[in-house]
């Protein structure tokens, strides 16, 4: 019996494009305020529409080394990220910020670590927008500030630019063979990845089967060990594809008995951070 499960899903939205901006703000003069010492953290600033009438403003920076390394101290010293929105004349029309700048990463046995700090806010325009408009980001720390400018993604009519709700398209197919269910998860990159997304471990994918009550009865990752190292979300380039395979032996992971015939839910996940990509489908299992 052939069971085909096909859908496309994703997380996030289309990545904003940083441009040279409108005439209202002098990009060179403003970004010259940045403290050169912070450039070693390779700071990035991204603006993208969420598809619900809001924009996401995201600051990200990274460092590696031991806890007392200069770049690690710089990263930990960032205490606030603020964002100001400006109209075409350069006048500020709104401002917001955050002191919630979590770090994530992996520490090695030798005491070295690789960390990423991210500050994120969601902005909802209070009134109609008139392009061009820009956003100024300032990340403040013990050694000064990091300043960046990005153009607000908008249509020519002043509307929030449509978002590409999908970054990855997931397609799951399965075929039952002699009491086993073989899964193939195809993943295609259909949009640029978010600037702060990453894989937190060597686990590239996960396929799970759930019963009617929501209990998990099988996982492709059960009993497996994965390397604890950060990595990119694959495929990385738009248009590229990767495929993953897993085989379900027909046994319940909890009871270790044959899975009873019936209807189940299948969840395929690319466990990216900060937001995973998830595909959900239904399965009719005939038993072994």
Backbone as CSV, one residue per row, in Angstrom:
resi,resn,N_x,N_y,N_z,CA_x,CA_y,CA_z,C_x,C_y,C_z
1,UNK,0.850,-1.183,0.000,0.000,0.000,0.000,0.886,1.233,0.000
2,UNK,0.630,2.149,-0.893,1.417,3.372,-0.983,0.666,4.501,-0.311
3,UNK,1.314,5.195,0.605,0.706,6.313,1.292,1.494,7.558,0.934
4,UNK,0.875,8.526,0.276,1.565,9.752,-0.113,1.093,10.900,0.759
5,UNK,2.029,11.620,1.330,1.722,12.754,2.189,2.461,13.943,1.616
6,UNK,1.748,14.900,1.069,2.394,16.002,0.380,1.842,17.328,0.887
7,UNK,2.734,18.237,1.249,2.326,19.579,1.647,3.552,20.460,1.675
8,UNK,3.335,21.752,1.735,4.427,22.706,1.890,4.169,23.526,3.133
9,UNK,5.232,23.753,3.881,5.067,24.528,5.107,6.336,25.289,5.370
10,UNK,6.322,26.136,6.375,7.534,26.882,6.668,7.379,27.700,7.919
11,UNK,8.408,28.511,8.229,8.343,29.409,9.357,8.927,30.727,8.933
12,UNK,8.577,31.782,9.660,9.133,33.085,9.353,8.523,33.674,8.119
13,UNK,9.302,34.519,7.424,8.810,35.201,6.252,9.963,35.710,5.446
14,UNK,9.675,36.448,4.383,10.725,36.856,3.467,11.687,37.814,4.136
15,UNK,12.933,37.664,3.822,13.965,38.457,4.463,13.992,39.852,3.867
16,UNK,14.101,40.870,4.741,14.162,42.245,4.263,15.490,42.522,3.598
17,UNK,15.503,43.484,2.686,16.710,43.835,1.960,17.241,45.152,2.477
18,UNK,18.464,45.144,2.925,19.084,46.371,3.378,19.602,47.123,2.172
19,UNK,19.186,48.366,2.014,19.589,49.153,0.856,20.283,50.413,1.335
20,UNK,20.630,51.260,0.388,21.294,52.509,0.752,20.327,53.534,1.300
21,UNK,19.019,53.233,1.208,18.024,54.044,1.898,17.654,55.313,1.186
22,UNK,16.688,56.020,1.776,16.184,57.240,1.167,17.036,58.437,1.521
23,UNK,16.616,59.603,0.981,17.416,60.803,1.143,17.295,61.396,2.537
24,UNK,16.302,60.945,3.300,16.062,61.561,4.592,17.120,61.270,5.628
25,UNK,17.820,60.165,5.526,18.835,59.783,6.500,20.171,59.614,5.799
26,UNK,21.218,60.094,6.448,22.572,59.953,5.920,23.149,58.664,6.488
27,UNK,23.086,57.596,5.680,23.532,56.288,6.155,24.972,56.319,6.639
28,UNK,25.847,56.910,5.866,27.267,56.898,6.214,27.497,57.603,7.546
29,UNK,26.870,58.761,7.717,27.080,59.521,8.947,26.521,58.778,10.160
30,UNK,25.358,58.168,9.983,24.732,57.478,11.114,25.500,56.221,11.484
31,UNK,25.855,55.412,10.502,26.544,54.158,10.811,27.976,54.395,11.268
32,UNK,28.504,55.605,11.018,29.840,55.941,11.499,29.860,56.030,13.025
33,UNK,28.676,56.128,13.649,28.608,56.176,15.112,28.997,54.839,15.748
34,UNK,28.997,53.773,14.972,29.316,52.453,15.519,30.732,52.410,16.058
35,UNK,30.881,51.742,17.185,32.205,51.550,17.765,32.919,50.436,17.006
36,UNK,34.093,50.710,16.416,34.789,49.710,15.586,35.027,48.388,16.288
37,UNK,35.197,48.413,17.617,35.504,47.186,18.333,34.399,46.146,18.159
38,UNK,33.160,46.599,17.927,32.049,45.661,17.812,32.001,44.945,16.464
39,UNK,32.755,45.426,15.493,32.713,44.776,14.185,33.231,43.347,14.243
40,UNK,34.009,43.007,15.261,34.518,41.639,15.403,33.400,40.656,15.713
41,UNK,32.208,41.174,16.101,31.059,40.318,16.392,30.212,40.078,15.152
42,UNK,30.596,40.673,14.022,29.854,40.527,12.763,28.361,40.768,12.977
43,UNK,27.998,41.941,13.487,26.583,42.205,13.771,25.753,42.279,12.489
44,UNK,24.514,41.822,12.570,23.580,41.901,11.448,22.260,42.480,11.945
45,UNK,21.532,43.080,11.024,20.224,43.645,11.329,19.311,43.310,10.169
46,UNK,18.151,42.749,10.481,17.243,42.327,9.430,15.837,42.828,9.720
47,UNK,15.126,43.183,8.659,13.734,43.614,8.749,12.929,42.777,7.780
48,UNK,11.843,42.160,8.252,10.994,41.429,7.316,9.549,41.443,7.775
49,UNK,8.612,41.433,6.817,7.188,41.421,7.159,6.761,40.048,7.617
50,UNK,5.849,40.005,8.584,5.408,38.736,9.142,4.159,38.172,8.490
51,UNK,3.489,38.965,7.668,2.291,38.474,7.019,1.030,38.705,7.823
52,UNK,1.143,39.299,9.022,-0.029,39.557,9.858,-0.194,41.042,10.147
53,UNK,0.405,41.883,9.302,0.325,43.321,9.511,1.434,43.867,10.379
54,UNK,2.412,43.052,10.737,3.527,43.504,11.555,4.840,43.235,10.835
55,UNK,5.878,43.897,11.328,7.246,43.641,10.887,8.049,43.072,12.048
56,UNK,9.051,42.259,11.749,10.025,41.824,12.742,11.330,42.573,12.511
57,UNK,11.867,43.143,13.580,13.179,43.764,13.562,14.100,42.851,14.372
58,UNK,15.210,42.417,13.781,16.075,41.438,14.440,17.532,41.889,14.395
59,UNK,18.148,41.945,15.554,19.591,42.163,15.681,20.239,40.846,16.063
60,UNK,21.401,40.569,15.480,22.122,39.342,15.808,23.619,39.607,15.761
61,UNK,24.345,38.966,16.662,25.802,39.057,16.686,26.344,37.768,17.294
62,UNK,27.602,37.446,16.985,28.151,36.184,17.456,29.598,36.291,17.895
63,UNK,30.002,35.335,18.716,31.382,35.279,19.202,31.714,33.850,19.552
64,UNK,33.006,33.556,19.603,33.450,32.228,20.002,34.746,32.353,20.788
65,UNK,35.013,31.325,21.583,36.218,31.315,22.400,35.887,30.945,23.834
66,UNK,36.849,31.095,24.704,36.615,30.818,26.116,35.826,31.963,26.729
67,UNK,35.300,31.762,27.914,34.411,32.750,28.528,35.089,34.093,28.753
68,UNK,36.420,34.098,28.904,37.113,35.362,29.146,37.715,35.957,27.880
69,UNK,37.396,35.392,26.713,37.895,35.938,25.454,37.301,37.327,25.225
70,UNK,38.051,38.250,24.620,37.547,39.620,24.413,36.225,39.666,23.670
71,UNK,36.074,38.863,22.618,34.818,38.905,21.861,33.648,38.376,22.682
72,UNK,33.907,37.393,23.540,32.837,36.866,24.385,32.411,37.915,25.413
73,UNK,33.357,38.662,25.950,33.008,39.723,26.892,32.207,40.813,26.190
74,UNK,32.598,41.134,24.958,31.848,42.132,24.196,30.401,41.692,23.983
75,UNK,30.235,40.427,23.599,28.902,39.919,23.316,28.021,39.960,24.564
76,UNK,28.568,39.499,25.676,27.797,39.493,26.922,27.506,40.905,27.418
77,UNK,28.290,41.878,26.961,28.118,43.250,27.417,27.021,44.016,26.712
78,UNK,26.437,43.448,25.660,25.333,44.120,24.966,24.087,44.017,25.846
79,UNK,23.519,45.156,26.212,22.434,45.153,27.196,21.104,45.647,26.642
80,UNK,21.106,46.314,25.489,19.852,46.856,24.970,19.938,47.014,23.460
81,UNK,18.819,46.765,22.797,18.696,47.018,21.364,17.471,47.890,21.161
82,UNK,17.646,49.019,20.464,16.526,49.914,20.195,16.360,50.095,18.696
83,UNK,15.125,50.375,18.290,14.795,50.544,16.884,13.953,51.805,16.723
84,UNK,14.287,52.644,15.742,13.478,53.814,15.424,13.073,53.748,13.960
85,UNK,11.819,54.087,13.690,11.274,54.062,12.337,11.180,55.496,11.834
86,UNK,11.650,55.732,10.611,11.723,57.081,10.049,11.010,57.144,8.708
87,UNK,10.361,58.299,8.464,9.705,58.483,7.173,10.703,58.981,6.141
88,UNK,10.218,59.277,4.934,11.107,59.663,3.843,11.889,60.928,4.081
89,UNK,11.414,61.787,4.980,12.134,63.026,5.289,13.168,62.830,6.376
90,UNK,13.155,61.642,6.987,14.073,61.367,8.084,13.463,61.560,9.448
91,UNK,12.213,62.053,9.509,11.567,62.270,10.799,11.204,60.940,11.449
92,UNK,11.430,60.822,12.753,11.093,59.599,13.478,9.594,59.537,13.722
93,UNK,8.982,58.403,13.390,7.548,58.243,13.606,7.234,57.210,14.690
94,UNK,8.212,56.416,15.079,7.966,55.433,16.137,9.295,54.917,16.657
95,UNK,9.250,54.387,17.871,10.453,53.797,18.460,10.053,52.661,19.389
96,UNK,10.906,51.696,19.501,10.690,50.561,20.397,12.033,49.884,20.648
97,UNK,12.066,49.029,21.647,13.327,48.389,21.964,13.139,47.216,22.895
98,UNK,14.254,46.580,23.243,14.208,45.425,24.128,15.527,45.288,24.878
99,UNK,15.436,44.793,26.091,16.621,44.415,26.851,16.726,42.895,26.948
100,UNK,15.804,42.212,26.282,15.829,40.748,26.241,16.694,40.326,25.066
101,UNK,17.942,39.998,25.331,18.906,39.646,24.282,19.506,38.296,24.652
102,UNK,18.780,37.221,24.444,19.271,35.904,24.849,20.434,35.445,23.981
103,UNK,21.274,34.622,24.556,22.360,33.989,23.814,22.100,32.500,23.728
104,UNK,22.528,31.914,22.635,22.401,30.475,22.453,23.665,29.981,21.789
105,UNK,23.985,28.718,22.051,25.186,28.156,21.456,25.589,26.871,22.127
106,UNK,26.796,26.460,21.828,27.312,25.183,22.319,28.659,25.404,23.002
107,UNK,28.836,24.813,24.170,30.107,24.867,24.884,30.824,23.537,24.743
108,UNK,32.112,23.582,24.498,32.903,22.375,24.348,33.530,21.947,25.660
109,UNK,34.095,20.744,25.661,34.707,20.203,26.875,35.946,20.989,27.285
110,UNK,36.565,21.696,26.320,37.774,22.462,26.622,37.473,23.850,27.156
111,UNK,36.194,24.161,27.384,35.820,25.465,27.916,35.498,26.498,26.866
112,UNK,35.756,26.187,25.598,35.443,27.116,24.515,33.970,26.978,24.142
113,UNK,33.411,28.055,23.622,32.008,28.048,23.243,31.811,28.902,21.999
114,UNK,30.681,28.700,21.348,30.258,29.518,20.217,28.860,30.017,20.529
115,UNK,28.691,31.347,20.619,27.430,31.921,21.054,26.889,32.918,20.041
116,UNK,25.577,33.005,19.983,24.887,34.012,19.182,23.930,34.765,20.084
117,UNK,23.975,36.089,20.025,23.044,36.930,20.775,22.033,37.513,19.803
118,UNK,20.765,37.490,20.190,19.703,37.961,19.305,18.734,38.848,20.071
119,UNK,18.437,40.012,19.496,17.406,40.898,20.023,16.323,41.051,18.979
120,UNK,15.086,40.781,19.356,13.993,40.753,18.384,12.774,41.498,18.926
121,UNK,12.137,42.306,18.061,10.873,42.940,18.419,9.938,42.862,17.217
122,UNK,8.647,42.943,17.485,7.630,43.013,16.433,7.031,44.405,16.448
123,UNK,6.893,45.021,15.272,6.361,46.380,15.168,5.110,46.385,14.315
124,UNK,4.058,46.987,14.844,2.820,47.161,14.088,2.643,48.647,13.783
125,UNK,2.605,49.014,12.503,2.420,50.435,12.159,1.134,50.983,12.753
126,UNK,1.201,52.211,13.251,0.039,52.846,13.863,-0.835,53.544,12.832
127,UNK,-0.283,53.809,11.654,-1.037,54.512,10.620,-0.512,54.084,9.260
128,UNK,-1.129,54.636,8.208,-0.707,54.304,6.849,0.749,54.718,6.634
129,UNK,1.465,53.937,5.850,2.879,54.189,5.596,3.068,54.802,4.207
130,UNK,4.081,55.654,4.099,4.396,56.284,2.816,5.856,56.010,2.493
131,UNK,6.136,55.213,1.468,7.532,54.909,1.151,8.229,56.148,0.563
132,UNK,9.593,56.204,0.721,10.422,55.196,1.406,10.478,55.452,2.910
133,UNK,10.690,54.380,3.672,10.841,54.491,5.112,12.014,53.623,5.542
134,UNK,12.633,54.030,6.634,13.816,53.319,7.107,13.736,53.029,8.598
135,UNK,14.521,52.042,9.018,14.614,51.669,10.425,16.079,51.771,10.844
136,UNK,16.315,52.418,11.970,17.659,52.533,12.535,17.739,51.638,13.760
137,UNK,18.745,50.786,13.781,18.964,49.881,14.904,20.201,50.320,15.672
138,UNK,20.064,50.366,17.015,21.204,50.658,17.885,21.291,49.583,18.964
139,UNK,22.397,48.878,18.981,22.679,47.907,20.035,23.713,48.522,20.961
140,UNK,23.367,48.639,22.238,24.227,49.334,23.192,24.928,48.363,24.123
141,UNK,26.212,48.632,24.364,26.991,47.794,25.259,28.027,48.597,25.995
142,UNK,28.852,47.889,26.736,29.860,48.546,27.566,30.884,49.308,26.740
143,UNK,31.082,48.905,25.492,32.109,49.519,24.655,31.544,50.505,23.647
144,UNK,30.271,50.865,23.785,29.698,51.817,22.850,28.432,51.294,22.203
145,UNK,28.272,51.537,20.901,27.053,51.146,20.199,27.389,50.529,18.842
146,UNK,26.429,49.769,18.340,26.442,49.285,16.965,25.238,49.926,16.287
147,UNK,25.422,50.564,15.157,24.329,51.247,14.479,24.223,50.738,13.053
148,UNK,22.993,50.390,12.653,22.726,49.931,11.296,21.413,50.537,10.807
149,UNK,21.272,50.646,9.487,20.047,51.152,8.874,19.550,50.137,7.861
150,UNK,18.235,49.943,7.815,17.628,49.094,6.794,16.374,49.781,6.271
151,UNK,16.049,49.510,5.032,14.830,50.046,4.437,13.649,49.150,4.796
152,UNK,12.513,49.748,5.080,11.320,49.006,5.427,10.713,48.400,4.161
153,UNK,10.564,47.068,4.092,9.983,46.455,2.892,8.528,46.883,2.719
154,UNK,8.233,47.589,1.622,6.894,48.107,1.367,6.590,48.028,-0.118
155,UNK,5.306,48.016,-0.429,4.891,48.124,-1.821,4.885,49.594,-2.218
156,UNK,4.759,49.868,-3.499,4.737,51.250,-3.985,3.511,52.004,-3.488
157,UNK,2.489,51.282,-3.038,1.273,51.914,-2.527,1.327,52.136,-1.020
158,UNK,2.489,51.858,-0.412,2.635,52.094,1.005,2.140,50.973,1.888
159,UNK,1.887,49.800,1.307,1.421,48.660,2.084,2.599,47.803,2.518
160,UNK,2.400,47.039,3.581,3.439,46.108,4.004,3.689,45.109,2.892
161,UNK,4.940,44.921,2.555,5.283,44.015,1.463,4.790,42.617,1.781
162,UNK,4.246,41.909,0.791,3.778,40.549,1.059,4.935,39.668,1.481
163,UNK,4.677,38.832,2.461,5.729,37.948,2.956,5.689,36.618,2.234
164,UNK,6.845,36.017,2.108,6.918,34.641,1.638,6.848,33.782,2.878
165,UNK,5.653,33.262,3.178,5.453,32.539,4.426,6.292,31.276,4.491
166,UNK,6.822,30.848,3.356,7.578,29.611,3.325,9.055,29.893,3.048
167,UNK,9.898,29.305,3.840,11.339,29.312,3.575,11.767,27.941,3.085
168,UNK,11.178,26.905,3.686,11.413,25.535,3.269,10.084,24.908,2.891
169,UNK,10.063,24.128,1.828,8.885,23.345,1.455,9.175,21.893,1.794
170,UNK,8.323,21.296,2.616,8.499,19.915,3.059,7.493,19.018,2.365
171,UNK,7.978,17.907,1.836,7.120,16.895,1.211,7.465,15.545,1.811
172,UNK,6.474,14.857,2.351,6.698,13.564,2.990,5.939,12.482,2.238
173,UNK,6.636,11.449,1.817,6.000,10.288,1.207,6.360,9.058,2.027
174,UNK,5.479,8.073,2.013,5.747,6.845,2.759,5.213,5.655,1.984
175,UNK,5.886,4.539,2.121,5.472,3.306,1.450,5.569,2.144,2.420
176,UNK,4.492,1.387,2.526,4.456,0.235,3.423,5.011,-0.986,2.704
177,UNK,5.979,-1.627,3.358,6.625,-2.803,2.774,6.749,-3.876,3.841
178,UNK,5.992,-4.941,3.693,6.092,-6.106,4.582,6.043,-5.713,6.051
179,UNK,5.066,-4.878,6.407,4.906,-4.504,7.794,5.779,-3.361,8.248
180,UNK,6.579,-2.795,7.358,7.402,-1.636,7.677,6.879,-0.443,6.887
181,UNK,7.151,0.748,7.411,6.752,1.966,6.717,8.006,2.790,6.462
182,UNK,8.360,2.919,5.202,9.555,3.682,4.824,9.161,5.118,4.484
183,UNK,9.792,6.095,5.162,9.503,7.509,4.946,10.620,8.151,4.136
184,UNK,10.241,9.069,3.257,11.197,9.938,2.567,10.715,11.369,2.754
185,UNK,11.536,12.184,3.404,11.220,13.593,3.624,12.064,14.428,2.672
186,UNK,11.404,15.080,1.716,12.073,15.965,0.764,11.946,17.396,1.258
187,UNK,13.066,18.121,1.257,13.095,19.496,1.737,13.689,20.381,0.651
188,UNK,12.932,21.403,0.254,13.400,22.333,-0.772,13.456,23.738,-0.198
189,UNK,14.542,24.444,-0.470,14.671,25.834,-0.044,13.925,26.713,-1.044
190,UNK,12.864,27.375,-0.581,12.051,28.228,-1.451,12.165,29.703,-1.085
191,UNK,12.864,30.014,-0.013,13.052,31.400,0.389,14.302,31.530,1.235
192,UNK,14.919,32.716,1.264,16.130,32.904,2.063,15.884,32.599,3.525
193,UNK,16.870,32.031,4.180,16.745,31.712,5.587,16.774,32.957,6.455
194,UNK,16.150,32.859,7.627,16.188,33.966,8.582,17.628,34.170,9.053
195,UNK,18.006,35.409,9.376,19.404,35.666,9.744,19.842,34.979,11.018
196,UNK,18.876,34.622,11.882,19.246,34.036,13.163,18.906,32.558,13.259
197,UNK,18.535,31.913,12.148,18.168,30.507,12.257,19.393,29.605,12.164
198,UNK,19.332,28.487,12.864,20.440,27.551,12.894,19.923,26.206,13.379
199,UNK,20.739,25.175,13.195,20.443,23.858,13.743,21.226,23.697,15.035
200,UNK,20.545,23.383,16.146,21.228,23.340,17.440,22.027,22.075,17.692
201,UNK,21.872,21.060,16.845,22.595,19.804,17.043,22.722,19.092,15.697
202,UNK,23.250,17.876,15.737,23.397,17.093,14.514,22.111,16.459,14.046
203,UNK,21.020,16.624,14.780,19.725,16.081,14.362,19.165,16.945,13.233
204,UNK,19.207,16.436,12.013,18.779,17.210,10.849,17.271,17.148,10.610
205,UNK,16.618,16.084,11.043,15.185,15.938,10.833,14.624,15.007,11.899
206,UNK,13.275,14.999,12.007,12.609,14.109,12.940,11.235,13.773,12.371
207,UNK,10.880,12.501,12.371,9.550,12.069,11.948,8.925,11.323,13.120
208,UNK,7.697,11.721,13.484,7.036,11.145,14.647,5.625,10.703,14.296
209,UNK,5.153,9.677,14.996,3.779,9.190,14.847,3.067,9.370,16.177
210,UNK,1.864,9.964,16.126,1.089,10.231,17.333,-0.272,9.553,17.245
211,UNK,-0.770,9.088,18.400,-2.087,8.472,18.474,-3.192,9.500,18.622
212,UNK,-4.432,9.021,18.720,-5.593,9.908,18.805,-5.557,10.819,20.023
213,UNK,-4.988,10.343,21.106,-4.940,11.135,22.340,-3.741,12.074,22.386
214,UNK,-2.982,12.111,21.304,-1.818,12.983,21.253,-0.550,12.361,21.789
215,UNK,-0.598,11.081,22.146,0.593,10.425,22.676,1.525,10.021,21.531
216,UNK,2.797,10.205,21.742,3.760,9.816,20.714,4.027,8.322,20.808
217,UNK,3.874,7.632,19.685,4.074,6.189,19.691,5.360,5.784,18.973
218,UNK,5.938,6.722,18.197,7.203,6.385,17.510,7.898,7.664,17.082
219,UNK,9.225,7.635,17.125,10.036,8.755,16.648,11.268,8.221,15.952
220,UNK,11.611,8.829,14.829,12.814,8.412,14.102,14.076,8.713,14.899
221,UNK,13.989,9.593,15.894,15.163,9.988,16.674,15.305,9.226,17.979
222,UNK,14.340,8.376,18.295,14.387,7.648,19.562,15.631,6.772,19.641
223,UNK,16.345,6.874,20.760,17.524,6.045,20.984,18.764,6.474,20.234
224,UNK,18.702,7.578,19.492,19.857,8.018,18.724,20.629,9.093,19.473
225,UNK,21.918,9.206,19.174,22.778,10.232,19.751,23.156,11.208,18.643
226,UNK,23.127,12.494,18.972,23.446,13.514,17.983,24.567,14.404,18.497
227,UNK,25.428,14.849,17.581,26.510,15.751,17.965,25.930,17.073,18.452
228,UNK,26.547,17.649,19.469,26.093,18.926,20.020,26.927,20.050,19.416
229,UNK,26.599,20.390,18.187,27.322,21.443,17.484,26.341,22.228,16.632
230,UNK,26.502,23.546,16.610,25.635,24.386,15.794,25.939,24.173,14.319
231,UNK,24.907,24.293,13.490,25.105,24.134,12.055,24.064,24.910,11.275
232,UNK,24.253,25.032,9.960,23.286,25.750,9.129,22.043,24.911,8.885
233,UNK,20.953,25.577,8.530,19.731,24.890,8.138,19.849,24.555,6.655
234,UNK,19.741,23.278,6.332,19.907,22.827,4.952,18.562,22.478,4.324
235,UNK,18.443,22.697,2.994,19.429,23.275,2.094,19.568,24.774,2.312
236,UNK,20.739,25.304,1.986,21.020,26.703,2.287,20.615,27.652,1.165
237,UNK,20.691,27.190,-0.092,20.419,28.078,-1.224,19.040,27.825,-1.804
238,UNK,18.393,28.908,-2.212,17.068,28.797,-2.820,17.143,27.908,-4.065
239,UNK,16.226,26.954,-4.158,16.191,26.022,-5.283,16.856,24.696,-5.001
240,UNK,17.690,24.633,-3.968,18.349,23.372,-3.626,17.414,22.465,-2.839
241,UNK,17.699,21.155,-2.886,16.888,20.163,-2.185,17.784,19.187,-1.440
242,UNK,17.251,18.662,-0.344,17.874,17.542,0.358,16.766,16.561,0.691
243,UNK,17.129,15.318,0.918,16.138,14.308,1.291,16.654,13.502,2.472
244,UNK,15.733,13.082,3.323,16.050,12.292,4.502,15.161,11.046,4.505
245,UNK,15.679,9.949,5.018,14.951,8.687,5.028,14.911,8.096,6.436
246,UNK,13.792,7.486,6.744,13.626,6.794,8.028,12.671,5.640,7.815
247,UNK,12.799,4.613,8.636,11.964,3.424,8.499,11.321,3.078,9.835
248,UNK,9.998,2.953,9.816,9.217,2.582,10.997,8.980,1.077,10.957
249,UNK,9.379,0.380,12.025,9.301,-1.078,12.036,7.946,-1.617,12.478
250,UNK,6.990,-0.730,12.708,5.657,-1.174,13.081,5.442,-1.367,14.560
251,UNK,6.450,-1.034,15.385,6.325,-1.235,16.829,6.159,0.093,17.563
252,UNK,5.368,0.064,18.602,5.173,1.201,19.474,6.439,1.399,20.317
253,UNK,7.006,2.615,20.315,8.225,2.882,21.072,8.031,2.706,22.572
254,UNK,6.811,2.910,23.046,6.548,2.858,24.482,6.293,1.433,24.949
255,UNK,5.397,0.731,24.260,5.030,-0.625,24.685,5.899,-1.691,24.046
256,UNK,6.587,-1.340,22.959,7.417,-2.266,22.183,6.585,-3.379,21.541
257,UNK,5.284,-3.149,21.472,4.400,-4.092,20.798,4.009,-3.546,19.433
258,UNK,3.432,-4.407,18.606,2.998,-3.979,17.279,1.963,-2.871,17.396
259,UNK,2.108,-1.855,16.566,1.168,-0.745,16.585,-0.189,-1.215,16.076
260,UNK,-1.224,-0.915,16.829,-2.563,-1.349,16.455,-3.035,-0.644,15.195
261,UNK,-3.813,-1.314,14.362,-4.366,-0.657,13.169,-5.219,0.542,13.583
262,UNK,-5.254,1.549,12.730,-6.062,2.729,13.007,-5.498,3.965,12.358
263,UNK,-6.071,5.109,12.720,-5.637,6.396,12.173,-4.672,7.064,13.145
264,UNK,-3.598,7.593,12.591,-2.568,8.249,13.377,-2.162,9.563,12.701
265,UNK,-1.493,10.405,13.453,-0.936,11.649,12.917,0.566,11.490,12.745
266,UNK,1.063,11.999,11.637,2.503,12.006,11.391,2.980,13.450,11.415
267,UNK,4.055,13.704,12.141,4.639,15.037,12.221,6.093,14.940,11.770
268,UNK,6.417,15.657,10.700,7.798,15.733,10.204,8.351,17.099,10.577
269,UNK,9.542,17.132,11.152,10.095,18.376,11.675,11.545,18.556,11.235
270,UNK,11.863,19.763,10.786,13.251,20.204,10.676,13.476,21.049,11.927
271,UNK,14.217,20.530,12.933,14.257,21.166,14.260,15.170,22.381,14.336
272,UNK,14.913,23.359,13.463,15.710,24.584,13.439,15.350,25.471,14.624
273,UNK,16.270,26.334,14.981,16.046,27.369,15.979,16.167,28.727,15.284
274,UNK,15.421,29.756,15.682,14.487,29.788,16.806,13.114,29.202,16.496
275,UNK,12.830,28.862,15.225,11.521,28.314,14.865,11.698,27.090,13.981
276,UNK,11.133,25.960,14.364,11.250,24.753,13.543,10.309,24.804,12.346
277,UNK,10.587,23.977,11.351,9.699,23.781,10.205,8.943,22.479,10.442
278,UNK,7.624,22.525,10.337,6.808,21.378,10.720,5.783,21.072,9.637
279,UNK,5.643,19.795,9.323,4.619,19.302,8.399,3.782,18.262,9.131
280,UNK,2.460,18.397,9.111,1.558,17.462,9.785,0.646,16.810,8.759
281,UNK,0.510,15.493,8.867,-0.380,14.729,7.973,-1.037,13.608,8.757
282,UNK,-2.010,12.956,8.120,-2.715,11.829,8.723,-2.262,10.521,8.074
283,UNK,-2.316,9.449,8.829,-1.899,8.139,8.345,-2.916,7.089,8.788
284,UNK,-3.298,6.240,7.865,-4.094,5.069,8.209,-3.160,3.856,8.231
285,UNK,-3.010,3.248,9.415,-2.070,2.136,9.581,-2.866,0.849,9.612
286,UNK,-2.517,-0.058,8.681,-3.252,-1.319,8.555,-2.717,-2.421,9.466
287,UNK,-1.622,-2.160,10.129,-1.050,-3.180,10.993,-0.025,-4.016,10.248
288,UNK,0.648,-4.877,11.039,1.713,-5.720,10.440,1.164,-7.078,10.070
